[in-house]
């Protein structure tokens, strides 16, 4: 798995959003990946769904 694929996978699971900032300077072009954490509300919802998944017994 490439680093980018791993990062995208991690962002999906943690609900982070990312954007790439490109800045051109005298030294060349630089890319910065800015990660934005999910809002507290989204994190709580995500945690609850994760807990529900682990606590719910398989109904077969």
ABEGO torsion letter per residue (X at the ends): XBAAAAAAAAAAAAGBBBBBBBBBBAAEBBBBBBBBBBBAAAAAAAAAAAAAAAABBBBX
